[in-house]
Amino acid sequence: MTKDLLSLPLISSSADAGTAPITGWNGFTAVGALAESAAAAPEPDAPQGEYSTTSPAILSTVALPDTDATRPVELLAPAGGPDAAFAAFHYGADAIYLGLMKFSARAEAENFTLAECAEVTAYAHSLTPRRRVFVTINTVIRTDELRELVETVGALADIGVDAVILQDLGVYHVLRRHFPEMELHASTQLAVHNRAGADALARLGFARVVLARELTSEEVRDVTAASGVETEVFIHGALCYSYSGLCLFSSQTNGRSGNRGKCAYSCRDSFEVAGAPDSLRDGTSVKRDPAHGFPFS
């Protein structure tokens, strides 16, 4: 692994990589009634926040959430490969998230072997202050993959990664049964975009909810204030044309599922609207061939 390009570390190292144990979670408790703060929050009829296509100064008028000094903001950086992970820590990231060679929503990235994940995690935990490493299992998982998945997460538990980021709620139950002490984060692929969604995941035992990337700053503040669970938001990166975790466009047009880590970003192509004299017997009046375009909403 190449680390010579960086003058590591900028921060001092500590031999003590220990942390307080994560509180155990025994069994599954069914979700009861939603908390009053979640249930009594009707969704707005129109988008919230201020938008402008011409004036960048509008950004300064959007109200920011009040900062709670007891919950400092964590700067979490993506690590597409080992060099990116070391660079993120070198330049001040509090934590990184990374994907393995399988089960990651970024299947085309360099990603990490288990050995590389172990090396990066040990390095992160040796730093002062201690840094954290989260591993993404943010795709939907097939039944024939469950055994391999459990073995993989077992290896991650032995490595001592700080949390696993999940999309598949079935996988959530599997991991709770086999690894009750592992910290779990709800991926943005779960499309949590309101108080009720965050409240439901908090009741399941998720330690953190990564909110849908489509939310405005006001919606983020509202959900965060009412949910009673840690929230995470993206501040830089691609924005899904649809809703994270709910789009099937890439699967339909290219046979590459965004929910399996292979999104082709078809929505970023140029399109022309064209009619076609088809009947509605198949549920669409648009021909499904390149000459007439593809159905997309």
C-alpha positions in Angstrom: 0.0 0.0 0.0 1.4 3.4 -1.0 1.7 5.9 1.8 5.0 7.5 0.8 3.3 10.3 -1.1 1.9 11.7 2.2 3.8 12.9 5.2 1.9 10.9 7.7 0.7 11.6 10.3 0.0 15.3 10.8 -1.5 14.3 14.1 0.2 12.3 16.9 -0.2 8.6 17.3 -1.3 6.8 20.4 -0.7 3.2 21.3 -4.1 3.0 23.0 -6.6 1.9 20.4 -9.2 0.8 22.9 -12.7 2.2 23.2 -15.6 1.7 25.5 -17.6 -1.3 24.5 -20.8 -0.7 22.5 -23.9 -1.4 24.5 -25.4 -4.8 23.7 -28.7 -5.2 21.9 -30.5 -8.4 22.8 -33.4 -9.5 20.5 -35.8 -7.5 18.4 -38.5 -5.3 19.9 -41.4 -4.6 17.7 -42.0 -0.9 16.8 -44.7 0.6 18.8 -46.6 3.9 18.2 -44.5 6.7 16.7 -43.2 9.3 19.0 -45.5 12.3 19.2 -42.9 14.5 17.6 -42.8 12.2 14.6 -46.5 11.4 14.2 -47.7 15.1 14.6 -45.5 16.4 11.7 -47.5 16.6 8.5 -45.3 16.9 5.4 -45.4 20.2 3.6 -47.4 20.6 0.4 -44.6 22.5 -1.3 -40.7 22.2 -1.2 -39.2 24.0 1.7 -36.2 26.4 1.5 -35.2 29.0 -1.0 -34.0 28.2 -4.5 -32.5 30.3 -7.2 -30.9 29.7 -10.6 -29.2 33.0 -10.8 -28.0 34.4 -7.5 -25.4 32.5 -5.5 -26.0 34.9 -2.6 -29.2 33.1 -1.8 -27.1 30.5 0.0 -26.4 32.9 2.8 -30.1 33.4 3.5 -30.9 29.7 4.3 -31.2 29.3 8.0 -28.7 26.8 9.5 -29.5 24.4 12.4 -28.5 25.5 15.8 -25.3 23.8 16.9 -25.5 21.6 20.0 -22.1 21.8 21.7 -22.6 18.4 23.3 -22.8 16.8 19.8 -19.9 18.1 17.8 -20.1 17.8 14.0 -18.1 14.8 12.6 -16.4 15.3 9.3 -16.9 12.0 7.5 -15.0 11.4 4.2 -15.5 8.7 1.5 -12.5 6.5 0.8 -12.6 4.9 -2.6 -9.3 3.1 -1.9 -6.5 2.8 0.6 -4.6 5.9 -0.5 -7.7 7.9 -0.3 -8.3 6.7 3.2 -4.9 7.7 4.5 -5.2 11.1 2.6 -8.5 11.7 4.3 -7.1 11.2 7.8 -4.0 13.2 6.8 -6.1 16.3 6.0 -8.3 16.1 9.1 -11.3 13.8 8.5 -12.8 12.6 11.8 -13.9 9.3 10.1 -14.1 7.6 6.8 -16.5 5.2 5.1 -15.3 2.6 2.7 -16.6 -0.4 0.7 -15.3 -3.9 0.3 -14.9 -5.8 -2.9 -18.5 -6.9 -2.6 -21.8 -5.5 -1.1 -20.9 -1.9 -1.7 -23.0 0.6 -3.6 -19.8 1.8 -5.4 -18.9 -1.5 -7.1 -16.8 0.2 -9.7 -14.5 1.9 -7.2 -11.1 0.6 -6.1 -12.5 -0.5 -2.8 -10.8 -2.5 -0.1 -9.8 -6.1 0.7 -10.3 -7.2 4.3 -6.5 -7.0 4.9 -6.5 -3.4 3.6 -9.6 -2.6 5.8 -7.8 -4.0 8.8 -4.7 -1.9 8.1 -6.6 1.3 7.7 -8.7 0.6 10.8 -5.7 0.0 12.9 -4.1 3.2 11.7 -7.3 5.2 12.4 -7.6 3.9 15.9 -3.9 4.6 16.7 -4.3 8.4 16.0 -5.0 11.0 18.6 -7.7 11.9 18.7 -8.9 8.5 17.6 -10.5 8.3 14.2 -13.3 6.0 13.1 -13.9 3.7 10.1 -17.4 2.7 8.8 -17.9 0.0 6.2 -20.7 0.1 3.7 -23.0 -2.8 3.0 -25.4 -0.5 1.3 -26.9 -2.7 -1.4 -29.8 -5.1 -1.4 -28.6 -8.7 -0.7 -29.8 -11.9 -2.3 -30.6 -15.0 -0.3 -27.7 -16.9 -1.8 -25.3 -14.2 -0.6 -26.3 -14.2 3.1 -23.8 -16.9 4.3 -20.9 -15.0 2.6 -22.3 -11.7 4.1 -22.3 -13.0 7.6 -18.8 -14.4 7.2 -17.7 -11.0 5.9 -19.3 -9.1 8.8 -17.7 -11.5 11.2 -14.3 -10.6 9.8 -15.2 -6.9 10.1 -16.2 -7.5 13.8 -12.8 -9.1 14.4 -11.1 -6.2 12.7 -12.9 -3.8 15.0 -14.5 -1.4 12.5 -16.6 1.2 14.2 -19.9 0.7 12.3 -21.6 -0.9 9.3 -23.8 1.2 7.0 -26.8 -0.8 5.8 -29.5 -0.5 3.1 -31.3 -3.9 3.4 -33.6 -4.2 6.4 -33.5 -8.0 6.1 -29.7 -7.8 6.5 -30.3 -5.6 9.6 -32.2 -8.4 11.3 -29.5 -10.9 10.3 -26.7 -8.8 11.7 -28.6 -8.0 14.9 -29.0 -11.7 15.5 -25.4 -12.7 14.9 -23.6 -9.4 15.9 -25.7 -7.8 18.6 -23.0 -5.4 19.7 -22.1 -4.1 16.2 -23.0 -0.4 15.7 -25.3 0.0 12.7 -26.0 3.1 10.6 -29.0 3.4 8.2 -27.8 4.3 4.7 -29.1 7.1 2.6 -30.3 4.3 0.3 -33.1 3.7 2.8 -34.6 7.1 1.7 -35.3 8.5 5.1 -36.9 11.9 4.3 -39.2 12.6 7.3 -39.5 12.4 11.0 -41.5 9.2 11.0 -38.8 7.4 9.0 -36.0 8.5 11.3 -38.1 7.6 14.4 -38.8 4.1 13.1 -35.2 3.4 12.5 -34.2 4.7 15.8 -36.6 2.3 17.5 -35.1 -0.5 15.5 -31.8 0.3 17.2 -29.8 2.1 14.4 -27.3 4.4 16.0 -27.3 6.8 13.1 -29.5 7.6 10.1 -28.0 9.0 6.9 -30.8 11.3 5.6 -31.9 11.3 2.0 -29.7 13.5 -0.1 -32.8 15.3 -1.5 -33.7 17.1 1.7 -33.5 20.9 2.1 -31.5 22.3 5.0 -34.8 23.1 6.8 -36.1 19.6 6.4 -32.7 18.3 7.7 -33.1 20.5 10.8 -36.6 19.5 11.4 -35.9 15.7 11.2 -32.7 16.0 13.3 -34.4 18.0 16.0 -37.3 15.5 16.4 -35.8 12.1 15.7 -33.8 11.4 18.8 -31.1 9.7 16.8 -27.8 10.8 15.3 -28.3 12.1 11.7 -25.8 12.4 8.9 -26.1 14.5 5.7 -24.1 14.7 2.5 -22.6 18.1 1.9 -20.8 17.3 -1.4 -21.2 14.8 -4.1 -23.7 13.5 -6.7 -27.4 14.0 -6.3 -29.8 11.2 -7.5 -32.3 12.5 -10.0 -34.9 10.3 -8.3 -34.8 9.3 -4.6 -31.8 7.5 -3.2 -32.5 3.8 -3.1 -35.8 4.0 -5.0 -34.7 4.5 -8.6 -34.9 1.7 -11.2 -33.9 3.8 -14.2 -30.4 2.3 -14.6 -31.8 -1.2 -14.3 -34.5 -0.6 -16.9 -32.3 1.0 -19.5 -28.9 -0.7 -19.0 -29.6 -3.8 -16.8 -27.3 -2.2 -14.2 -29.0 -1.9 -10.8 -28.2 1.1 -8.6 -29.4 -1.0 -5.7 -26.7 -3.5 -6.4 -23.9 -1.0 -6.7 -23.8 -0.7 -10.5 -25.8 2.5 -11.3 -25.0 3.7 -14.8 -26.2 7.2 -14.1 -28.5 7.1 -17.1 -30.3 10.2 -15.8 -27.3 12.3 -16.6 -27.6 11.6 -20.4 -29.4 13.9 -22.8 -33.0 13.0 -23.7 -35.6 14.1 -26.2 -39.3 13.8 -25.6 -40.9 11.8 -28.4 -44.4 10.2 -28.7 -45.1 6.7 -30.0 -48.4 5.1 -31.3 -48.3 2.2 -28.8 -51.3 0.9 -26.9 -51.3 0.9 -23.1 -51.5 -2.9 -22.9 -48.0 -3.1 -21.4 -48.5 -0.1 -19.1 -46.7 2.5 -21.3 -47.3 4.4 -24.5 -43.6 4.8 -25.2 -41.6 2.4 -27.4 -38.8 0.8 -25.5 -36.1 1.1 -28.1 -33.3 3.7 -28.7 -35.1 5.2 -31.7 -38.0 6.4 -29.4 -36.2 6.8 -26.1 -37.0 5.2 -22.8 -39.8 5.8 -20.4 -38.5 7.9 -17.5 -40.2 10.0 -14.9 
